[in-house]
Amino acid sequence: MGSALFYHLTRSGPVQLLPMLIGKSLQAGWRVELRGRDRARQVMLDEALWLGEGFLPHGLAGGPHDARQPVLLTVEGQAAANEVRCLIAVDGAEVTSAECQELERACIVFDGNDPGALERARAQWRVLKAEGVTAEYWSEAGGRWERKQ
């Protein structure tokens, strides 16, 4: 069973964190699903990933080559056809304990400045922990990413 890592954004947005998470996942040899809740937001993230530093091969789900994508951007309810080993959820997208059992890692990225996002992340933490998933909490509040106990 993989673990769930919760990333509490307070100083930056997902666009700044995602290249690091995706890059580390690809270095580990894992294919990635980047799951959101809104197609328009996923299109924006797709564009931001292409324009960022470095090369992160990826695609929006729904294309003819989804199974070949190292990183596939999906929305809730849309299957990832790329043999995912790491799931990165943004914007409150749901992650289940059953998914965590099948993955190497699930990363839940949330905006700590948004009370609704903070509460959704706390609720996900409680559910996943109650269902036996090992969870870690990471915060950037100190100016760099630190694992908190």
N, CA and C atoms as an extended XYZ file, in Angstrom:
447
Properties=species:S:1:pos:R:3:atomname:S:1:resname:S:1:resid:I:1 pbc="F F F"
N         0.842       -1.196        0.000 N   MET     1
C         0.000        0.000        0.000 CA  MET     1
C         0.871        1.237        0.000 C   MET     1
N         0.529        2.171       -0.852 N   GLY     2
C         1.240        3.436       -0.890 CA  GLY     2
C         0.776        4.366        0.220 C   GLY     2
N         1.420        5.471        0.311 N   SER     3
C         1.067        6.455        1.324 CA  SER     3
C         0.410        7.656        0.674 C   SER     3
N        -0.214        8.468        1.507 N   ALA     4
C        -0.828        9.717        1.049 CA  ALA     4
C        -0.046       10.870        1.667 C   ALA     4
N         0.485       11.724        0.816 N   LEU     5
C         1.231       12.886        1.272 CA  LEU     5
C         0.389       14.128        1.020 C   LEU     5
N         0.128       14.878        2.074 N   PHE     6
C        -0.684       16.082        2.005 CA  PHE     6
C         0.246       17.293        1.947 C   PHE     6
N         0.098       18.105        0.908 N   TYR     7
C         0.936       19.286        0.710 CA  TYR     7
C         0.096       20.541        0.931 C   TYR     7
N         0.395       21.228        2.031 N   HIS     8
C        -0.342       22.412        2.480 CA  HIS     8
C         0.325       23.657        1.890 C   HIS     8
N        -0.287       24.210        0.849 N   LEU     9
C         0.234       25.414        0.198 CA  LEU     9
C        -0.161       26.649        0.994 C   LEU     9
N         0.818       27.487        1.308 N   THR    10
C         0.522       28.752        1.979 CA  THR    10
C         1.248       29.924        1.324 C   THR    10
N         2.316       29.636        0.587 N   ARG    11
C         3.133       30.690       -0.014 CA  ARG    11
C         3.127       30.647       -1.535 C   ARG    11
N         2.744       29.541       -2.093 N   SER    12
C         2.763       29.392       -3.552 CA  SER    12
C         1.498       28.665       -3.985 C   SER    12
N         1.378       28.450       -5.285 N   GLY    13
C         0.240       27.711       -5.808 CA  GLY    13
C         0.693       26.374       -6.364 C   GLY    13
N        -0.245       25.573       -6.814 N   PRO    14
C         0.117       24.264       -7.356 CA  PRO    14
C         1.067       24.343       -8.543 C   PRO    14
N         0.977       25.398       -9.331 N   VAL    15
C         1.831       25.519      -10.510 CA  VAL    15
C         3.312       25.527      -10.108 C   VAL    15
N         3.636       26.045       -8.939 N   GLN    16
C         5.014       26.065       -8.480 CA  GLN    16
C         5.438       24.704       -7.898 C   GLN    16
N         4.527       23.979       -7.273 N   LEU    17
C         4.856       22.698       -6.634 CA  LEU    17
C         4.811       21.519       -7.595 C   LEU    17
N         3.898       21.530       -8.535 N   LEU    18
C         3.687       20.365       -9.401 CA  LEU    18
C         4.938       19.912      -10.155 C   LEU    18
N         5.741       20.809      -10.723 N   PRO    19
C         6.932       20.312      -11.417 CA  PRO    19
C         7.857       19.489      -10.516 C   PRO    19
N         7.996       19.882       -9.254 N   MET    20
C         8.834       19.117       -8.331 CA  MET    20
C         8.233       17.737       -8.073 C   MET    20
N         6.935       17.684       -7.756 N   LEU    21
C         6.289       16.399       -7.471 CA  LEU    21
C         6.309       15.484       -8.691 C   LEU    21
N         5.981       16.045       -9.842 N   ILE    22
C         5.969       15.247      -11.076 CA  ILE    22
C         7.382       14.785      -11.414 C   ILE    22
N         8.352       15.682      -11.310 N   GLY    23
C         9.736       15.335      -11.611 CA  GLY    23
C        10.252       14.201      -10.746 C   GLY    23
N         9.980       14.255       -9.448 N   LYS    24
C        10.421       13.178       -8.546 CA  LYS    24
C         9.726       11.863       -8.876 C   LYS    24
N         8.470       11.933       -9.233 N   SER    25
C         7.727       10.721       -9.599 CA  SER    25
C         8.299       10.091      -10.862 C   SER    25
N         8.572       10.917      -11.849 N   LEU    26
C         9.145       10.408      -13.095 CA  LEU    26
C        10.540        9.827      -12.859 C   LEU    26
N        11.327       10.472      -11.994 N   GLN    27
C        12.654        9.943      -11.655 CA  GLN    27
C        12.550        8.569      -11.001 C   GLN    27
N        11.486        8.333      -10.242 N   ALA    28
C        11.269        7.033       -9.597 CA  ALA    28
C        10.753        5.988      -10.582 C   ALA    28
N        10.449        6.428      -11.811 N   GLY    29
C         9.942        5.504      -12.825 CA  GLY    29
C         8.441        5.324      -12.795 C   GLY    29
N         7.744        6.221      -12.103 N   TRP    30
C         6.298        6.125      -11.960 CA  TRP    30
C         5.597        6.958      -13.025 C   TRP    30
N         4.488        6.446      -13.518 N   ARG    31
C         3.575        7.247      -14.337 CA  ARG    31
C         2.628        7.972      -13.383 C   ARG    31
N         2.186        9.131      -13.805 N   VAL    32
C         1.451       10.030      -12.915 CA  VAL    32
C         0.086       10.364      -13.495 C   VAL    32
N        -0.901       10.408      -12.605 N   GLU    33
C        -2.200       11.009      -12.924 CA  GLU    33
C        -2.289       12.296      -12.119 C   GLU    33
N        -2.550       13.403      -12.798 N   LEU    34
C        -2.793       14.690      -12.144 CA  LEU    34
C        -4.290       14.942      -12.241 C   LEU    34
N        -4.990       14.731      -11.134 N   ARG    35
C        -6.455       14.774      -11.105 CA  ARG    35
C        -6.957       16.086      -10.515 C   ARG    35
N        -7.866       16.703      -11.223 N   GLY    36
C        -8.532       17.903      -10.740 CA  GLY    36
C       -10.036       17.708      -10.759 C   GLY    36
N       -10.751       18.792      -10.546 N   ARG    37
C       -12.216       18.726      -10.513 CA  ARG    37
C       -12.861       19.448      -11.683 C   ARG    37
N       -12.077       20.244      -12.411 N   ASP    38
C       -12.637       21.114      -13.435 CA  ASP    38
C       -11.773       21.048      -14.695 C   ASP    38
N       -12.389       20.759      -15.831 N   ARG    39
C       -11.647       20.624      -17.091 CA  ARG    39
C       -10.908       21.913      -17.467 C   ARG    39
N       -11.546       23.054      -17.303 N   ALA    40
C       -10.898       24.319      -17.655 CA  ALA    40
C        -9.646       24.541      -16.806 C   ALA    40
N        -9.717       24.187      -15.560 N   ARG    41
C        -8.551       24.319      -14.666 CA  ARG    41
C        -7.438       23.368      -15.106 C   ARG    41
N        -7.790       22.158      -15.543 N   GLN    42
C        -6.791       21.203      -16.010 CA  GLN    42
C        -6.115       21.711      -17.294 C   GLN    42
N        -6.886       22.350      -18.150 N   VAL    43
C        -6.318       22.942      -19.365 CA  VAL    43
C        -5.304       24.023      -18.976 C   VAL    43
N        -5.637       24.836      -17.979 N   MET    44
C        -4.716       25.875      -17.499 CA  MET    44
C        -3.444       25.245      -16.944 C   MET    44
N        -3.578       24.163      -16.150 N   LEU    45
C        -2.397       23.485      -15.605 CA  LEU    45
C        -1.562       22.868      -16.728 C   LEU    45
N        -2.229       22.314      -17.741 N   ASP    46
C        -1.535       21.757      -18.899 CA  ASP    46
C        -0.649       22.822      -19.538 C   ASP    46
N        -1.209       23.988      -19.778 N   GLU    47
C        -0.455       25.082      -20.393 CA  GLU    47
C         0.696       25.531      -19.503 C   GLU    47
N         0.443       25.628      -18.202 N   ALA    48
C         1.488       26.060      -17.265 CA  ALA    48
C         2.640       25.052      -17.222 C   ALA    48
N         2.331       23.774      -17.288 N   LEU    49
C         3.391       22.758      -17.278 CA  LEU    49
C         4.236       22.815      -18.542 C   LEU    49
N         3.636       23.131      -19.674 N   TRP    50
C         4.417       23.265      -20.911 CA  TRP    50
C         5.305       24.494      -20.880 C   TRP    50
N         4.856       25.549      -20.212 N   LEU    51
C         5.599       26.809      -20.213 CA  LEU    51
C         6.653       26.896      -19.110 C   LEU    51
N         6.615       25.980      -18.144 N   GLY    52
C         7.554       26.024      -17.027 CA  GLY    52
C         8.965       25.622      -17.427 C   GLY    52
N         9.874       25.740      -16.466 N   GLU    53
C        11.258       25.333      -16.695 CA  GLU    53
C        11.343       23.820      -16.793 C   GLU    53
N        12.231       23.334      -17.621 N   GLY    54
C        12.394       21.897      -17.768 CA  GLY    54
C        11.304       21.315      -18.652 C   GLY    54
N        11.456       20.051      -18.961 N   PHE    55
C        10.497       19.377      -19.828 CA  PHE    55
C         9.765       18.319      -19.031 C   PHE    55
N         8.458       18.447      -18.921 N   LEU    56
C         7.616       17.465      -18.247 CA  LEU    56
C         6.630       16.908      -19.268 C   LEU    56
N         6.929       15.762      -19.850 N   PRO    57
C         6.031       15.197      -20.862 CA  PRO    57
C         4.690       14.845      -20.235 C   PRO    57
N         3.614       15.340      -20.836 N   HIS    58
C         2.284       15.112      -20.274 CA  HIS    58
C         1.228       15.367      -21.343 C   HIS    58
N        -0.006       15.010      -21.010 N   GLY    59
C        -1.109       15.277      -21.902 CA  GLY    59
C        -2.425       15.317      -21.152 C   GLY    59
N        -3.413       15.939      -21.761 N   LEU    60
C        -4.772       15.968      -21.217 CA  LEU    60
C        -5.469       14.662      -21.583 C   LEU    60
N        -6.133       14.065      -20.625 N   ALA    61
C        -6.854       12.819      -20.871 CA  ALA    61
C        -7.934       13.033      -21.927 C   ALA    61
N        -8.160       11.979      -22.695 N   GLY    62
C        -9.169       12.030      -23.737 CA  GLY    62
C        -8.579       11.999      -25.127 C   GLY    62
N        -7.259       11.916      -25.210 N   GLY    63
C        -6.595       11.868      -26.504 CA  GLY    63
C        -6.306       10.439      -26.933 C   GLY    63
N        -5.862       10.261      -28.166 N   PRO    64
C        -5.627        8.917      -28.695 CA  PRO    64
C        -4.421        8.213      -28.072 C   PRO    64
N        -3.531        8.955      -27.390 N   HIS    65
C        -2.310        8.359      -26.855 CA  HIS    65
C        -2.249        8.395      -25.329 C   HIS    65
N        -3.402        8.395      -24.677 N   ASP    66
C        -3.432        8.471      -23.215 CA  ASP    66
C        -2.578        7.390      -22.554 C   ASP    66
N        -2.627        6.180      -23.033 N   ALA    67
C        -1.907        5.069      -22.414 CA  ALA    67
C        -0.393        5.270      -22.454 C   ALA    67
N         0.087        6.089      -23.364 N   ARG    68
C         1.527        6.310      -23.516 CA  ARG    68
C         2.038        7.523      -22.740 C   ARG    68
N         1.141        8.281      -22.133 N   GLN    69
C         1.536        9.515      -21.452 CA  GLN    69
C         2.202        9.212      -20.103 C   GLN    69
N         3.382        9.775      -19.856 N   PRO    70
C         4.003        9.633      -18.534 CA  PRO    70
C         3.193       10.355      -17.454 C   PRO    70
N         2.558       11.462      -17.843 N   VAL    71
C         1.727       12.248      -16.935 CA  VAL    71
C         0.426       12.541      -17.668 C   VAL    71
N        -0.688       12.184      -17.038 N   LEU    72
C        -1.992       12.379      -17.665 CA  LEU    72
C        -2.864       13.241      -16.757 C   LEU    72
N        -3.345       14.360      -17.293 N   LEU    73
C        -4.215       15.261      -16.540 CA  LEU    73
C        -5.660       14.832      -16.742 C   LEU    73
N        -6.338       14.517      -15.642 N   THR    74
C        -7.714       14.041      -15.685 CA  THR    74
C        -8.598       14.914      -14.802 C   THR    74
N        -9.900       14.682      -14.903 N   VAL    75
C       -10.860       15.246      -13.957 CA  VAL    75
C       -11.540       14.082      -13.256 C   VAL    75
N       -12.091       14.358      -12.078 N   GLU    76
C       -12.771       13.309      -11.317 CA  GLU    76
C       -13.742       12.544      -12.205 C   GLU    76
N       -13.715       11.223      -12.068 N   GLY    77
C       -14.607       10.382      -12.843 CA  GLY    77
C       -14.055        9.973      -14.187 C   GLY    77
N       -12.920       10.514      -14.565 N   GLN    78
C       -12.288       10.202      -15.849 CA  GLN    78
C       -11.157        9.209      -15.583 C   GLN    78
N       -11.199        8.077      -16.231 N   ALA    79
C       -10.191        7.040      -16.014 CA  ALA    79
C        -8.843        7.468      -16.581 C   ALA    79
N        -7.793        7.115      -15.854 N   ALA    80
C        -6.433        7.343      -16.338 CA  ALA    80
C        -5.952        6.047      -16.972 C   ALA    80
N        -5.598        6.096      -18.238 N   ALA    81
C        -5.233        4.896      -18.993 CA  ALA    81
C        -3.729        4.683      -19.060 C   ALA    81
N        -2.957        5.359      -18.219 N   ASN    82
C        -1.501        5.324      -18.356 CA  ASN    82
C        -0.771        4.545      -17.257 C   ASN    82
N        -1.413        3.555      -16.669 N   GLU    83
C        -0.782        2.698      -15.656 CA  GLU    83
C        -0.164        3.524      -14.523 C   GLU    83
N        -0.988        4.290      -13.866 N   VAL    84
C        -0.597        5.244      -12.831 CA  VAL    84
C         0.032        4.539      -11.626 C   VAL    84
N         1.143        5.101      -11.133 N   ARG    85
C         1.770        4.658       -9.883 CA  ARG    85
C         1.735        5.774       -8.848 C   ARG    85
N         1.558        7.021       -9.325 N   CYS    86
C         1.460        8.171       -8.428 CA  CYS    86
C         0.273        9.020       -8.870 C   CYS    86
N        -0.604        9.300       -7.930 N   LEU    87
C        -1.756       10.166       -8.177 CA  LEU    87
C        -1.520       11.479       -7.453 C   LEU    87
N        -1.614       12.580       -8.188 N   ILE    88
C        -1.533       13.908       -7.585 CA  ILE    88
C        -2.906       14.547       -7.745 C   ILE    88
N        -3.538       14.865       -6.627 N   ALA    89
C        -4.877       15.460       -6.633 CA  ALA    89
C        -4.775       16.938       -6.270 C   ALA    89
N        -5.427       17.782       -7.065 N   VAL    90
C        -5.455       19.216       -6.815 CA  VAL    90
C        -6.905       19.689       -6.763 C   VAL    90
N        -7.095       20.862       -6.194 N   ASP    91
C        -8.406       21.523       -6.196 CA  ASP    91
C        -9.492       20.695       -5.512 C   ASP    91
N        -9.123       19.885       -4.539 N   GLY    92
C       -10.113       19.114       -3.789 CA  GLY    92
C       -10.564       17.835       -4.454 C   GLY    92
N        -9.855       17.384       -5.483 N   ALA    93
C       -10.227       16.125       -6.138 CA  ALA    93
C       -10.098       14.977       -5.142 C   ALA    93
N       -11.041       14.078       -5.196 N   GLU    94
C       -11.123       12.975       -4.236 CA  GLU    94
C       -10.060       11.913       -4.503 C   GLU    94
N        -9.516       11.359       -3.430 N   VAL    95
C        -8.606       10.223       -3.466 CA  VAL    95
C        -9.156        9.206       -2.467 C   VAL    95
N        -9.315        7.968       -2.892 N   THR    96
C        -9.875        6.947       -2.007 CA  THR    96
C        -8.775        6.067       -1.426 C   THR    96
N        -9.094        5.404       -0.325 N   SER    97
C        -8.137        4.482        0.280 CA  SER    97
C        -7.871        3.302       -0.651 C   SER    97
N        -8.866        2.869       -1.412 N   ALA    98
C        -8.664        1.776       -2.368 CA  ALA    98
C        -7.629        2.174       -3.412 C   ALA    98
N        -7.667        3.423       -3.870 N   GLU    99
C        -6.664        3.894       -4.816 CA  GLU    99
C        -5.284        3.894       -4.171 C   GLU    99
N        -5.202        4.366       -2.944 N   CYS   100
C        -3.914        4.414       -2.244 CA  CYS   100
C        -3.299        3.021       -2.134 C   CYS   100
N        -4.130        2.015       -1.953 N   GLN   101
C        -3.631        0.644       -1.846 CA  GLN   101
C        -2.988        0.174       -3.143 C   GLN   101
N        -3.430        0.695       -4.269 N   GLU   102
C        -2.927        0.276       -5.577 CA  GLU   102
C        -1.744        1.101       -6.061 C   GLU   102
N        -1.470        2.213       -5.405 N   LEU   103
C        -0.447        3.160       -5.858 CA  LEU   103
C         0.821        3.080       -5.015 C   LEU   103
N         1.881        3.628       -5.564 N   GLU   104
C         3.089        3.846       -4.771 CA  GLU   104
C         2.880        5.054       -3.857 C   GLU   104
N         2.187        6.069       -4.402 N   ARG   105
C         1.999        7.301       -3.637 CA  ARG   105
C         0.817        8.081       -4.173 C   ARG   105
N         0.126        8.742       -3.252 N   ALA   106
C        -0.893        9.724       -3.598 CA  ALA   106
C        -0.466       11.047       -2.966 C   ALA   106
N        -0.525       12.116       -3.725 N   CYS   107
C        -0.182       13.448       -3.234 CA  CYS   107
C        -1.447       14.303       -3.308 C   CYS   107
N        -1.798       14.879       -2.187 N   ILE   108
C        -2.987       15.723       -2.115 CA  ILE   108
C        -2.510       17.150       -1.860 C   ILE   108
N        -2.687       18.003       -2.849 N   VAL   109
C        -2.191       19.375       -2.823 CA  VAL   109
C        -3.375       20.293       -2.554 C   VAL   109
N        -3.255       21.122       -1.504 N   PHE   110
C        -4.385       21.993       -1.168 CA  PHE   110
C        -3.919       23.371       -0.741 C   PHE   110
N        -4.772       24.345       -0.997 N   ASP   111
C        -4.512       25.747       -0.699 CA  ASP   111
C        -4.923       26.037        0.738 C   ASP   111
N        -3.928       26.230        1.593 N   GLY   112
C        -4.197       26.507        2.997 CA  GLY   112
C        -4.792       27.870        3.260 C   GLY   112
N        -4.835       28.735        2.242 N   ASN   113
C        -5.438       30.059        2.399 CA  ASN   113
C        -6.920       30.058        2.045 C   ASN   113
N        -7.422       28.925        1.609 N   ASP   114
C        -8.839       28.762        1.243 CA  ASP   114
C        -9.494       27.881        2.301 C   ASP   114
N       -10.381       28.444        3.143 N   PRO   115
C       -10.991       27.656        4.211 CA  PRO   115
C       -11.715       26.395        3.719 C   PRO   115
N       -12.373       26.469        2.573 N   GLY   116
C       -13.060       25.302        2.024 CA  GLY   116
C       -12.083       24.214        1.618 C   GLY   116
N       -10.978       24.600        0.979 N   ALA   117
C        -9.952       23.632        0.577 CA  ALA   117
C        -9.293       23.014        1.797 C   ALA   117
N        -9.062       23.817        2.812 N   LEU   118
C        -8.456       23.325        4.042 CA  LEU   118
C        -9.359       22.292        4.703 C   LEU   118
N       -10.642       22.568        4.765 N   GLU   119
C       -11.574       21.619        5.390 CA  GLU   119
C       -11.698       20.328        4.569 C   GLU   119
N       -11.720       20.430        3.234 N   ARG   120
C       -11.764       19.223        2.390 CA  ARG   120
C       -10.536       18.356        2.627 C   ARG   120
N        -9.361       18.984        2.729 N   ALA   121
C        -8.123       18.236        2.974 CA  ALA   121
C        -8.160       17.573        4.345 C   ALA   121
N        -8.647       18.278        5.347 N   ARG   122
C        -8.754       17.686        6.685 CA  ARG   122
C        -9.703       16.495        6.682 C   ARG   122
N       -10.808       16.630        5.958 N   ALA   123
C       -11.769       15.520        5.874 CA  ALA   123
C       -11.140       14.328        5.156 C   ALA   123
N       -10.400       14.576        4.076 N   GLN   124
C        -9.725       13.481        3.374 CA  GLN   124
C        -8.706       12.805        4.278 C   GLN   124
N        -7.963       13.589        5.030 N   TRP   125
C        -6.984       13.049        5.979 CA  TRP   125
C        -7.668       12.098        6.953 C   TRP   125
N        -8.774       12.565        7.562 N   ARG   126
C        -9.476       11.742        8.548 CA  ARG   126
C        -9.967       10.435        7.936 C   ARG   126
N       -10.556       10.503        6.758 N   VAL   127
C       -11.084        9.303        6.099 CA  VAL   127
C        -9.957        8.338        5.750 C   VAL   127
N        -8.914        8.838        5.117 N   LEU   128
C        -7.820        7.951        4.707 CA  LEU   128
C        -7.135        7.317        5.910 C   LEU   128
N        -6.871        8.096        6.950 N   LYS   129
C        -6.250        7.545        8.163 CA  LYS   129
C        -7.150        6.493        8.800 C   LYS   129
N        -8.453        6.759        8.872 N   ALA   130
C        -9.395        5.803        9.482 CA  ALA   130
C        -9.448        4.498        8.690 C   ALA   130
N        -9.143        4.569        7.395 N   GLU   131
C        -9.182        3.378        6.552 CA  GLU   131
C        -7.804        2.744        6.383 C   GLU   131
N        -6.849        3.143        7.238 N   GLY   132
C        -5.558        2.473        7.294 CA  GLY   132
C        -4.466        2.981        6.382 C   GLY   132
N        -4.675        4.098        5.727 N   VAL   133
C        -3.662        4.658        4.836 CA  VAL   133
C        -2.635        5.433        5.671 C   VAL   133
N        -1.356        5.202        5.399 N   THR   134
C        -0.297        5.979        6.033 CA  THR   134
C        -0.302        7.367        5.400 C   THR   134
N        -0.410        8.384        6.238 N   ALA   135
C        -0.488        9.756        5.726 CA  ALA   135
C         0.637       10.598        6.312 C   ALA   135
N         1.149       11.498        5.485 N   GLU   136
C         2.176       12.450        5.906 CA  GLU   136
C         1.676       13.853        5.583 C   GLU   136
N         2.074       14.789        6.419 N   TYR   137
C         1.690       16.187        6.233 CA  TYR   137
C         2.947       17.000        5.948 C   TYR   137
N         2.934       17.749        4.851 N   TRP   138
C         4.041       18.606        4.457 CA  TRP   138
C         3.550       20.044        4.394 C   TRP   138
N         4.349       20.962        4.922 N   SER   139
C         3.969       22.368        4.949 CA  SER   139
C         5.092       23.236        4.396 C   SER   139
N         4.710       24.277        3.695 N   GLU   140
C         5.694       25.250        3.214 CA  GLU   140
C         5.660       26.523        4.056 C   GLU   140
N         4.978       26.481        5.193 N   ALA   141
C         4.787       27.676        6.007 CA  ALA   141
C         6.101       28.313        6.434 C   ALA   141
N         7.134       27.522        6.650 N   GLY   142
C         8.422       28.056        7.074 CA  GLY   142
C         9.274       28.590        5.935 C   GLY   142
N         8.748       28.586        4.718 N   GLY   143
C         9.484       29.095        3.577 CA  GLY   143
C        10.099       28.010        2.716 C   GLY   143
N        10.121       26.785        3.222 N   ARG   144
C        10.561       25.631        2.434 CA  ARG   144
C         9.737       24.443        2.876 C   ARG   144
N         9.707       23.415        2.062 N   TRP   145
C         8.872       22.250        2.363 CA  TRP   145
C         9.470       21.452        3.509 C   TRP   145
N         8.644       21.225        4.549 N   GLU   146
C         9.059       20.451        5.711 CA  GLU   146
C         7.966       19.459        6.069 C   GLU   146
N         8.401       18.248        6.422 N   ARG   147
C         7.458       17.234        6.907 CA  ARG   147
C         7.167       17.547        8.367 C   ARG   147
N         5.900       17.573        8.695 N   LYS   148
C         5.472       17.892       10.070 CA  LYS   148
C         4.929       16.617       10.717 C   LYS   148
N         5.072       16.545       12.003 N   GLN   149
C         4.544       15.386       12.747 CA  GLN   149
C         3.159       15.682       13.272 C   GLN   149
